[in-house]
Amino acid sequence: MEPITKIAEGLGLDPDHLVPYGRYKAKISLDAMKSPGDQKGKLVVVTGITPTPAGEGKTTTAIGLTQGLGRLGHQVSVNLREPTLGPIFGIKGGGTGGGMARVVPEDEINIHFTGDAHAIGSAHNLLAALVENAVFRGSIPGLDAGGVMWNRVTDASDRGLRQIVTGIGGSGYGPLREARFDMVSASEIMAILALADGPGDLRERLSRIVVAETRDGEPVTVATLEVTGALMTLLHQTVMPNLVQTMEGQPSIIHAGPFGNIAHGCSSIIADRMALGYAGYVITEAGFASDLGFEKFMHIKTRQSGLPPSAAVLVASVRALKWHGGVRRRDLTNPDAKAVVSGGDNLVHHVGIVQGFGLPCVVAINRFDSDSPEELAAVKQIAVDAGATAAVECDGFAQGGAGAEDLAQAVVDAAKGDPQITYAYPTDASAQDKVLALAQKIYGAADVSWSPEARRRLQYFESQGWGGLPICMAKTHLSISHDQSLRGRPQGYTFPITDIRASVGAGFLYALAGRIETLPGLPSRPRALDMDVTPEGEVLGLS
């Protein structure tokens, strides 16, 4: 690794704008932000087809692409979300890429980094304590324990905290109520950090968070409690994005880590604005597939930031298409070009989603050793027939930037134009019309059904003036539809809305299609069992 001051120098950052956290990572002062007229770079968003147990490798591809662009002589930055501790020690492992396409120092990035996630968790839980203290003290007229909607968060995957009772022990321990924990990345404060454009906007958004309702249905906000300043005390340094590097020395800005389901699953607007002022290409990633993270990137992040991407990279793999073609997980390494073709409808649908926003789509085929030439040729043909600008093999995992040069050139070619962005719905559409547009244009559904509870909640939101907010759809990431068992390209079904909730501070409504779990449990063999530290201080088991 190069000293972080050298990485900053290469990007054109003044060393005085760095707040070093050791030798290899630093925060970037917001004083380094250039004005919109001086932001010279092109933004490229990396998304993927529907996730499978085989893995698609979006982060590895995004980092490999960045290294490939560096080898071609381009000034480039890769902007990523901060990894989440729960999945790191649970089912997923580290979130810093893989093989020869990684951001480093990965042990620090994955574990404690610069403390942003801890600050968000502390602020979230402080707010929970302040809300319950207001109930206990009776300081908000009409507010009792039944009206509290703000729960606590944890960094651990702990299914035992999904449904709990707090305040037991008598009158001195109240208020007694049913509650739960969510993971830190599901905190509305995390989503707010990712969408705020600076400290003033962060403060304003925090003040709008709705934490409870009174018995008369009046919302109780952070401003009502007069605790915005307390939250800012914990969060004021988190607005500065974090600078690290790829294995080949390109800068990487890692900032915020909102959940890719009940939130929008993208790194921060601040990070993108910062990088676009210095790099010719800024590669960023949207969580899950194009029907979730990418759609939210466009409808929520792009519309709020005013920073449209110039192109999109859609990551696919032979193994993933075979999964969507009906092949069992244990057989995915066996050659089967027919299954690739059978599962190709999933790729076709995702190419269509990207094109529907008016963006050129480059399909990156993430290579695995078991891929046969016939299978790779089939994926390329499916992608090109679907209208992809290019379909290129990428071997960043094994070869780093050398294995992603062809993909890098395809992205440069695709991003030359100035695409005219189109959206699935206008901003002034009703919430119901927005949901219907997403269901039909993004998920392939024929219609939408609303539960009575969801309709009641939506009517309340509309009465409070929140009905015009964009929609952040919460659904399974394992299918284009709401049903995770439906592989491939489901079509013509009815998309169910079971509930709808408001993240007023973040600035969106999130509609739920089925049950969405916001606190993972541990698998039968957690990744934590494979982690350790050597006597020399090397962390093992993160990759």
C-alpha positions in Angstrom: 0.0 0.0 0.0 1.0 3.6 -0.7 0.7 6.2 2.0 -2.7 7.8 1.8 -1.1 11.2 1.2 0.4 9.9 -2.0 -3.1 8.5 -3.1 -4.6 11.9 -2.4 -1.8 13.6 -4.3 -2.4 11.5 -7.4 -6.1 12.4 -7.3 -5.2 16.1 -7.0 -6.3 16.6 -3.4 -4.5 19.1 -1.3 -2.8 17.3 1.7 -4.3 20.0 4.0 -7.7 18.7 3.1 -7.0 15.2 4.6 -7.8 14.2 8.1 -5.5 11.1 8.5 -6.6 8.0 10.3 -3.2 6.3 10.5 -1.0 5.8 7.4 -3.4 4.3 4.9 -6.8 5.9 5.4 -8.1 9.4 5.9 -11.2 11.5 5.8 -11.5 14.2 3.2 -12.6 17.7 4.4 -15.6 19.1 2.7 -13.5 22.2 2.0 -12.0 20.1 -0.8 -15.4 19.9 -2.6 -15.4 21.6 -6.0 -18.3 23.6 -7.3 -20.7 21.8 -9.7 -19.2 23.7 -12.7 -15.8 22.2 -11.9 -16.9 18.6 -11.6 -15.3 17.1 -14.7 -15.8 13.4 -14.2 -18.2 10.8 -15.7 -20.2 8.7 -13.3 -20.6 5.0 -14.0 -22.9 2.8 -11.9 -22.3 -0.9 -11.4 -25.3 -3.1 -10.8 -26.2 -6.8 -11.5 -28.7 -9.4 -12.4 -30.8 -11.1 -9.7 -28.5 -12.4 -6.9 -28.0 -16.2 -6.6 -26.2 -18.5 -4.2 -23.4 -18.6 -6.8 -22.6 -15.0 -6.3 -22.2 -12.4 -9.1 -19.3 -10.3 -7.8 -20.4 -6.7 -8.3 -17.9 -5.2 -5.8 -15.0 -7.2 -7.3 -16.0 -6.2 -10.8 -16.3 -2.5 -9.8 -12.9 -2.6 -8.3 -11.4 -4.6 -11.2 -12.9 -2.1 -13.6 -11.4 0.8 -11.7 -8.0 -0.9 -11.8 -8.5 -1.6 -15.6 -9.2 2.1 -16.2 -6.1 3.0 -14.3 -4.0 0.7 -16.5 -5.5 2.5 -19.5 -4.2 5.8 -18.1 -7.4 7.3 -16.8 -7.8 9.2 -13.6 -10.4 7.1 -11.7 -12.0 6.6 -8.3 -14.2 3.8 -7.1 -16.9 4.9 -4.6 -18.3 2.1 -2.4 -20.6 1.6 0.6 -19.0 0.9 3.9 -19.3 -2.9 4.7 -21.7 -4.0 7.5 -20.4 -6.0 10.5 -23.3 -8.3 10.8 -23.0 -10.0 7.4 -19.2 -9.9 7.6 -19.2 -12.2 10.6 -22.3 -14.0 9.4 -23.0 -15.3 5.9 -21.2 -12.9 3.6 -17.7 -12.2 4.9 -15.8 -9.0 4.0 -17.2 -6.4 1.6 -14.0 -5.1 0.0 -13.9 -7.2 -3.2 -12.0 -10.4 -3.8 -8.8 -11.9 -5.2 -6.7 -9.3 -7.0 -9.5 -6.7 -7.1 -9.8 -5.4 -3.6 -9.7 -2.1 -1.7 -7.2 -1.9 1.2 -6.5 -2.0 4.1 -9.4 -4.4 4.0 -9.1 -5.5 7.7 -9.6 -1.9 8.8 -12.3 -1.1 6.2 -14.3 -4.1 7.1 -14.1 -3.9 10.9 -14.0 -0.4 12.5 -12.7 1.9 9.6 -13.0 5.5 10.7 -15.9 4.9 13.1 -18.8 6.2 10.9 -21.0 3.2 11.4 -20.4 3.2 15.1 -21.3 6.9 15.3 -24.5 6.2 13.4 -25.4 3.3 15.7 -24.7 5.4 18.8 -26.8 8.3 17.5 -29.7 5.9 16.6 -29.7 4.3 20.0 -29.3 7.6 21.8 -32.4 8.8 20.0 -34.2 5.6 21.1 -33.3 6.3 24.7 -34.4 10.0 24.4 -37.8 9.0 22.9 -38.5 6.5 25.7 -37.4 9.0 28.3 -39.9 11.5 26.9 -42.6 8.8 27.4 -41.4 8.0 30.9 -41.3 11.7 31.9 -44.6 12.5 30.1 -42.9 15.5 28.4 -44.8 15.1 25.1 -48.6 15.5 25.5 -50.5 12.4 24.2 -47.4 10.3 23.7 -47.3 6.8 25.3 -45.3 3.7 24.8 -47.8 2.4 22.1 -47.0 5.3 19.9 -43.2 4.8 19.8 -41.9 3.7 16.3 -38.2 4.1 16.8 -36.4 0.9 17.7 -32.7 0.2 18.5 -29.9 -1.1 16.2 -27.0 -3.5 16.6 -23.9 -4.5 14.6 -24.5 -8.2 15.3 -26.6 -10.7 13.3 -28.7 -11.7 16.2 -32.2 -13.2 15.5 -32.9 -13.2 19.3 -33.3 -9.4 19.1 -35.9 -9.4 16.3 -38.8 -9.3 18.7 -38.3 -8.3 22.3 -39.9 -6.6 25.3 -38.1 -3.7 26.9 -38.7 -1.8 30.2 -39.6 -4.9 32.3 -38.8 -4.7 36.1 -41.4 -2.2 37.4 -42.3 1.4 37.2 -38.7 2.6 37.5 -37.6 0.7 34.4 -40.2 1.8 31.9 -41.7 2.4 29.5 -42.8 -1.2 29.0 -43.2 -2.0 25.3 -42.7 -4.5 22.6 -39.8 -3.6 20.4 -37.0 -5.0 18.2 -33.5 -4.3 17.0 -32.5 -3.7 13.4 -29.0 -3.7 11.9 -27.1 -0.4 11.8 -27.3 -0.3 7.9 -31.1 -0.3 8.2 -31.1 2.8 10.3 -32.8 5.8 8.7 -29.8 7.9 10.0 -27.6 5.8 7.7 -29.9 6.5 4.7 -29.9 10.2 5.7 -26.1 10.3 5.7 -26.0 8.8 2.2 -28.4 11.4 0.8 -27.3 14.6 2.7 -25.4 17.1 0.7 -23.6 18.6 3.7 -23.8 19.3 7.5 -26.7 21.8 7.1 -28.7 19.3 5.1 -27.8 16.5 7.6 -29.1 18.6 10.4 -32.4 19.4 8.6 -33.0 15.8 7.7 -32.3 14.6 11.2 -34.8 17.1 12.6 -37.6 15.6 10.3 -37.2 12.0 11.5 -40.6 10.8 12.8 -40.0 8.7 15.9 -43.5 8.3 17.2 -47.2 9.2 17.0 -49.4 10.7 19.8 -52.7 9.2 20.6 -54.3 11.8 18.3 -52.2 10.7 15.4 -49.8 13.6 15.5 -46.2 12.8 14.4 -43.4 13.3 17.0 -40.2 14.2 15.3 -36.6 14.8 16.4 -37.3 18.5 16.2 -40.3 18.0 18.6 -38.0 16.4 21.1 -35.4 19.2 20.6 -32.5 16.7 20.3 -31.2 17.5 16.8 -28.1 19.0 18.3 -27.4 15.9 20.4 -27.4 13.8 17.3 -25.2 16.2 15.4 -22.8 16.1 18.2 -22.2 12.4 17.5 -22.5 12.7 13.7 -20.8 15.9 12.6 -17.6 14.1 11.4 -19.4 11.4 9.6 -20.3 13.8 6.7 -16.6 13.7 5.6 -16.1 10.8 3.1 -13.3 8.3 3.6 -10.3 7.8 1.3 -8.5 4.5 0.8 -7.0 2.7 -2.2 -7.3 -0.3 -4.5 -4.6 -2.9 -4.6 -3.2 -1.2 -7.7 -3.1 2.3 -6.1 -6.3 3.9 -7.5 -8.2 6.0 -5.0 -11.4 4.6 -3.4 -13.9 6.8 -1.5 -16.0 4.7 0.9 -18.8 6.5 2.6 -22.1 5.4 4.2 -23.7 2.0 3.9 -27.5 2.1 3.7 -29.4 -1.2 3.5 -30.3 -2.1 -0.1 -33.9 -2.9 0.7 -35.7 -0.6 3.1 -33.2 2.1 2.0 -31.6 2.8 -1.3 -28.4 0.7 -1.0 -25.8 3.2 -2.5 -22.8 5.1 -1.2 -23.2 8.8 -0.5 -24.0 11.8 -2.7 -21.1 13.6 -0.9 -18.6 11.0 -2.1 -19.8 11.2 -5.7 -19.6 15.0 -5.8 -16.2 14.9 -4.2 -14.8 12.3 -6.6 -16.4 13.9 -9.7 -14.4 17.1 -9.1 -11.1 15.2 -9.4 -11.4 12.0 -11.4 -12.2 11.5 -15.0 -14.3 8.4 -14.2 -16.1 7.7 -11.0 -17.2 4.0 -10.6 -19.9 3.5 -8.0 -22.1 0.5 -7.1 -25.8 0.0 -6.3 -26.8 -2.8 -3.9 -28.5 -6.0 -5.0 -29.7 -6.1 -8.6 -31.0 -3.5 -11.1 -34.6 -4.0 -9.9 -33.6 -2.8 -6.4 -30.3 -0.9 -5.9 -30.0 0.5 -9.4 -33.7 1.6 -9.7 -33.3 3.4 -6.3 -30.0 4.9 -7.4 -31.9 6.5 -10.3 -35.2 7.4 -8.7 -33.9 8.5 -5.3 -30.2 9.2 -5.4 -29.9 10.7 -9.0 -33.0 12.8 -8.6 -31.8 14.2 -5.3 -28.2 14.7 -6.3 -28.6 16.0 -9.8 -25.7 13.7 -10.8 -26.8 11.4 -13.6 -24.6 8.5 -14.6 -23.2 8.3 -18.1 -23.4 4.5 -18.4 -24.2 1.4 -16.3 -22.3 -1.8 -16.0 -24.5 -4.9 -15.4 -22.6 -7.8 -13.8 -23.6 -11.3 -14.8 -22.0 -14.7 -14.5 -22.4 -18.1 -16.2 -23.1 -19.7 -12.9 -25.8 -17.3 -12.0 -27.6 -17.7 -15.4 -27.5 -21.5 -14.9 -29.1 -21.1 -11.5 -31.9 -19.0 -13.1 -32.1 -21.8 -15.7 -33.0 -24.3 -13.0 -29.6 -25.9 -12.2 -29.1 -27.0 -8.6 -26.3 -25.2 -6.7 -24.1 -28.3 -6.5 -24.2 -28.7 -10.3 -23.4 -25.1 -11.2 -19.8 -25.9 -12.1 -20.8 -28.5 -14.7 -20.9 -27.3 -18.3 -24.5 -26.6 -19.5 -24.9 -24.0 -22.2 -28.6 -24.9 -22.6 -29.2 -23.9 -19.0 -27.4 -20.6 -19.6 -29.8 -19.9 -22.5 -32.8 -21.0 -20.3 -31.7 -18.6 -17.5 -30.9 -15.8 -20.0 -34.3 -14.2 -19.6 -33.2 -12.8 -16.3 -30.3 -11.1 -18.0 -32.6 -9.8 -20.7 -34.9 -8.3 -18.2 -32.1 -6.4 -16.3 -30.7 -5.1 -19.6 -34.2 -3.8 -20.3 -34.4 -2.1 -16.9 -31.1 -0.2 -17.5 -32.1 0.8 -21.0 -35.5 2.0 -19.7 -33.7 4.8 -17.9 -32.0 5.8 -21.1 -28.5 4.6 -20.2 -26.1 2.6 -22.3 -25.6 -0.9 -20.7 -22.3 -2.7 -20.7 -22.6 -6.4 -19.5 -19.6 -7.5 -17.5 -19.3 -11.3 -17.5 -17.5 -12.1 -14.2 -15.3 -15.1 -15.1 -15.0 -18.3 -13.1 -12.6 -21.2 -13.7 -15.5 -23.5 -14.5 -16.9 -21.4 -17.4 -16.7 -23.1 -20.8 -16.2 -21.2 -24.1 -19.7 -22.3 -25.2 -21.3 -20.9 -22.0 -19.5 -17.6 -22.3 -20.4 -17.2 -25.9 -24.1 -17.9 -25.0 -24.0 -15.1 -22.4 -22.5 -12.6 -24.8 -25.1 -13.5 -27.5 -28.0 -13.1 -25.0 -26.7 -9.7 -23.8 -26.1 -8.3 -27.3 -29.5 -9.5 -28.6 -31.1 -7.8 -25.6 -29.6 -4.5 -26.7 -26.5 -4.2 -24.5 -23.9 -1.8 -25.8 -21.2 -4.5 -25.2 -20.7 -7.8 -23.4 -17.2 -8.3 -22.1 -15.5 -11.0 -20.0 -13.9 -9.7 -16.8 -11.3 -11.5 -14.8 -10.4 -9.0 -12.2 -10.5 -11.5 -9.4 -7.6 -13.5 -10.8 -5.7 -10.8 -12.8 -6.6 -7.5 -11.2 -6.7 -4.6 -13.6 -5.1 -6.6 -16.4 -8.2 -8.8 -16.4 -10.5 -5.9 -16.7 -8.9 -3.8 -19.5 -11.4 -4.9 -22.1 -14.2 -4.0 -19.8 -12.6 -0.7 -19.0 -12.4 0.2 -22.7 -16.0 -0.8 -23.3 -17.1 1.5 -20.5 -15.1 4.4 -21.9 -16.7 3.9 -25.3 -20.2 3.6 -23.8 -19.8 6.7 -21.6 -18.8 9.0 -24.4 -22.3 10.2 -25.1 -24.7 12.4 -23.0 -27.6 10.1 -22.3 -31.1 11.6 -21.9 -32.3 10.1 -18.6 -35.9 8.9 -18.4 -37.7 7.7 -15.3 -40.4 5.1 -14.6 -42.7 7.7 -12.9 -42.9 11.6 -12.6 -42.1 13.1 -9.3 -45.7 14.5 -9.0 -47.4 11.1 -9.4 -49.4 9.7 -6.5 -47.7 7.0 -4.3 -50.1 4.4 -5.7 -49.2 5.3 -9.3 -45.5 5.2 -8.5 -45.8 1.7 -7.0 -47.8 0.6 -10.0 -45.2 2.0 -12.4 -42.4 0.2 -10.5 -44.4 -3.1 -10.4 -45.1 -3.1 -14.2 -42.0 -1.5 -15.6 -39.3 -2.9 -13.3 -40.8 -6.1 -11.8 -42.8 -7.4 -14.8 -46.1 -7.5 -12.8 -49.5 -7.0 -14.3 -51.1 -5.3 -11.3 -50.7 -4.3 -7.6 -52.8 -5.3 -4.6 -52.8 -3.2 -1.4 -53.6 -4.6 2.0 -56.1 -2.6 4.1 -53.4 -1.7 6.6 -51.1 -0.4 3.8 -54.0 1.7 2.4 -54.8 3.1 5.8 -51.1 4.0 6.4 -50.8 5.7 3.0 -53.9 7.8 3.7 -52.3 9.0 6.9 -49.0 9.8 5.2 -50.9 11.8 2.5 -52.8 13.7 5.3 -49.4 14.7 6.7 -48.1 15.9 3.3 -45.7 13.0 2.7 -47.6 11.3 -0.2 -45.5 12.9 -2.8 -42.2 11.4 -1.6 -40.4 8.9 -3.9 -41.0 5.2 -3.3 -38.2 2.9 -2.0 -39.6 -0.6 -2.6 -38.7 -3.2 0.0 -38.9 -6.7 -1.5 -36.8 -9.8 -1.8 -33.5 -9.4 -3.7 -33.6 -13.0 -4.7 -36.2 -12.6 -7.5 -37.4 -9.9 -9.8 -40.8 -10.5 -8.2 -41.8 -10.4 -4.5 -41.5 -14.2 -4.2 -37.9 -15.4 -3.8 -38.7 -18.8 -5.1 -39.5 -17.4 -8.6 -36.3 -17.6 -10.6 -35.7 -16.3 -14.1 -38.1 -13.7 -15.3 -41.6 -13.9 -13.6 -44.3 -12.0 -15.5 -48.0 -11.2 -15.4 -48.5 -11.7 -11.7 -50.0 -9.4 -9.0 -47.5 -7.6 -6.9 -48.7 -7.3 -3.2 -48.1 -4.3 -0.9 -48.5 -5.5 2.6 -47.4 -2.3 4.4 -45.9 1.1 3.8 -43.8 3.2 6.1 -42.2 6.7 6.0 -38.6 7.7 6.2 -39.4 11.4 6.3 -35.9 12.5 7.2 -34.3 10.4 4.3 -37.1 11.6 2.1 -38.9 8.5 0.8 -41.8 6.1 1.6 -40.9 2.5 1.7 -43.5 0.0 0.6 -43.2 -3.6 1.7 -44.0 -6.5 -0.5 -44.0 -9.4 2.0 -41.9 -9.7 5.1 -38.5 -8.0 4.9 -36.0 -9.0 7.6 -33.9 -6.1 8.8 -31.8 -8.0 11.3 -30.1 -11.1 9.8 -29.6 -14.3 11.9 -26.4 -16.3 11.8 -26.0 -19.2 9.4 -25.2 -22.8 10.6 -21.5 -22.0 10.1 -20.9 -18.3 10.6 -17.9 -16.7 8.9 -16.8 -15.6 12.4 -15.6 -19.2 12.9 -13.0 -18.7 10.2 -11.6 -15.4 11.5 -8.5 -14.8 13.6 -5.4 -12.6 14.0 -1.9 -13.9 13.6 0.9 -13.1 16.1 2.1 -10.6 13.5 -1.3 -8.8 13.6 -2.6 -10.0 10.2 -6.4 -10.5 10.2 -7.4 -13.8 8.6 -10.7 -14.9 7.0 -12.1 -11.6 5.7 -11.8 -12.3 2.0 
